[in-house]
């Protein structure tokens, strides 16, 4: 189907609706039901979406985009400038220690 352009749909970025409709016509729809705390990673060329959260529980997502330095866009379409990933030793996480949120803190509050 080729590259699918994205643009703003309301306040969110989304794929071209006409191309999405064609993908739905041609390709099977696969659902991923996950347990709380699970993580799901997508290839950057995989067309994916998330249905509306109709539960009483909040659902948070973290979107990080990675690309090789030889694959940077000609013209940045994002507010975030590409930044090299600093490679650290495997022990760096252990050496950092416990930092972050506890069960008592809100996800949106900065850690102490």
One Martini backbone bead per residue (centre of mass of N, CA, C, O) as a GRO file, in nm:
protein
  112
    1UNK     BB    1   0.050   0.067  -0.005
    2UNK     BB    2   0.253   0.227   0.114
    3UNK     BB    3   0.291   0.525   0.227
    4UNK     BB    4   0.133   0.685   0.507
    5UNK     BB    5  -0.004   0.966   0.570
    6UNK     BB    6   0.007   1.221   0.819
    7UNK     BB    7  -0.224   1.399   1.039
    8UNK     BB    8  -0.452   1.604   1.157
    9UNK     BB    9  -0.719   1.486   1.388
   10UNK     BB   10  -0.779   1.729   1.544
   11UNK     BB   11  -0.554   1.661   1.822
   12UNK     BB   12  -0.455   1.425   1.637
   13UNK     BB   13  -0.262   1.198   1.495
   14UNK     BB   14  -0.317   1.064   1.157
   15UNK     BB   15  -0.420   0.875   0.918
   16UNK     BB   16  -0.535   0.848   0.618
   17UNK     BB   17  -0.863   0.764   0.588
   18UNK     BB   18  -0.862   0.637   0.303
   19UNK     BB   19  -0.628   0.436   0.356
   20UNK     BB   20  -0.753   0.294   0.598
   21UNK     BB   21  -1.001   0.183   0.451
   22UNK     BB   22  -0.834   0.012   0.251
   23UNK     BB   23  -0.690  -0.163   0.460
   24UNK     BB   24  -0.954  -0.283   0.583
   25UNK     BB   25  -1.037  -0.421   0.314
   26UNK     BB   26  -0.756  -0.599   0.273
   27UNK     BB   27  -0.703  -0.640   0.585
   28UNK     BB   28  -0.658  -0.770   0.879
   29UNK     BB   29  -0.781  -0.748   1.203
   30UNK     BB   30  -0.583  -0.695   1.503
   31UNK     BB   31  -0.602  -0.784   1.838
   32UNK     BB   32  -0.476  -0.640   2.161
   33UNK     BB   33  -0.491  -0.791   2.464
   34UNK     BB   34  -0.406  -0.645   2.782
   35UNK     BB   35  -0.237  -0.609   3.060
   36UNK     BB   36  -0.159  -0.437   3.310
   37UNK     BB   37   0.167  -0.308   3.230
   38UNK     BB   38   0.195  -0.346   2.946
   39UNK     BB   39   0.377  -0.386   2.634
   40UNK     BB   40   0.389  -0.225   2.301
   41UNK     BB   41   0.544  -0.281   1.984
   42UNK     BB   42   0.612  -0.094   1.683
   43UNK     BB   43   0.651  -0.064   1.375
   44UNK     BB   44   0.668   0.222   1.186
   45UNK     BB   45   0.492   0.069   0.937
   46UNK     BB   46   0.258   0.008   1.130
   47UNK     BB   47  -0.072  -0.003   1.131
   48UNK     BB   48  -0.230   0.173   1.407
   49UNK     BB   49  -0.451   0.156   1.702
   50UNK     BB   50  -0.697   0.306   1.938
   51UNK     BB   51  -0.945   0.270   2.122
   52UNK     BB   52  -1.166   0.373   2.321
   53UNK     BB   53  -1.187   0.440   2.660
   54UNK     BB   54  -1.461   0.281   2.855
   55UNK     BB   55  -1.340   0.294   3.120
   56UNK     BB   56  -1.264   0.401   3.459
   57UNK     BB   57  -0.973   0.376   3.358
   58UNK     BB   58  -0.680   0.478   3.294
   59UNK     BB   59  -0.483   0.549   2.989
   60UNK     BB   60  -0.149   0.516   2.904
   61UNK     BB   61   0.104   0.667   2.687
   62UNK     BB   62   0.414   0.603   2.507
   63UNK     BB   63   0.593   0.793   2.261
   64UNK     BB   64   0.857   0.654   2.065
   65UNK     BB   65   1.108   0.753   1.827
   66UNK     BB   66   1.312   0.562   1.600
   67UNK     BB   67   1.622   0.622   1.412
   68UNK     BB   68   1.843   0.637   1.188
   69UNK     BB   69   2.078   0.873   1.096
   70UNK     BB   70   2.019   0.801   0.776
   71UNK     BB   71   1.676   0.852   0.833
   72UNK     BB   72   1.626   1.139   0.824
   73UNK     BB   73   1.437   1.391   0.765
   74UNK     BB   74   1.424   1.650   0.554
   75UNK     BB   75   1.158   1.747   0.716
   76UNK     BB   76   1.040   1.845   0.999
   77UNK     BB   77   0.717   1.735   1.167
   78UNK     BB   78   0.827   1.798   1.449
   79UNK     BB   79   0.889   1.942   1.767
   80UNK     BB   80   1.112   1.724   1.779
   81UNK     BB   81   1.436   1.687   1.782
   82UNK     BB   82   1.677   1.507   1.695
   83UNK     BB   83   1.843   1.263   1.915
   84UNK     BB   84   2.088   1.107   2.035
   85UNK     BB   85   2.170   0.801   2.162
   86UNK     BB   86   2.298   0.711   2.465
   87UNK     BB   87   2.533   0.483   2.533
   88UNK     BB   88   2.526   0.237   2.789
   89UNK     BB   89   2.580   0.045   3.029
   90UNK     BB   90   2.403  -0.215   3.167
   91UNK     BB   91   2.453  -0.097   3.474
   92UNK     BB   92   2.307   0.185   3.483
   93UNK     BB   93   2.035   0.112   3.612
   94UNK     BB   94   2.142  -0.006   3.875
   95UNK     BB   95   2.315   0.249   3.958
   96UNK     BB   96   2.073   0.450   3.982
   97UNK     BB   97   1.830   0.322   4.095
   98UNK     BB   98   1.551   0.420   4.266
   99UNK     BB   99   1.331   0.588   4.038
  100UNK     BB  100   1.014   0.754   4.089
  101UNK     BB  101   0.717   0.598   4.124
  102UNK     BB  102   0.458   0.535   4.332
  103UNK     BB  103   0.157   0.423   4.443
  104UNK     BB  104   0.097   0.722   4.578
  105UNK     BB  105   0.150   0.851   4.310
  106UNK     BB  106   0.125   1.041   4.039
  107UNK     BB  107   0.201   1.025   3.711
  108UNK     BB  108   0.215   1.358   3.677
  109UNK     BB  109   0.413   1.361   3.897
  110UNK     BB  110   0.699   1.436   4.018
  111UNK     BB  111   0.957   1.302   4.143
  112UNK     BB  112   1.153   1.313   4.447
   0.00000   0.00000   0.00000
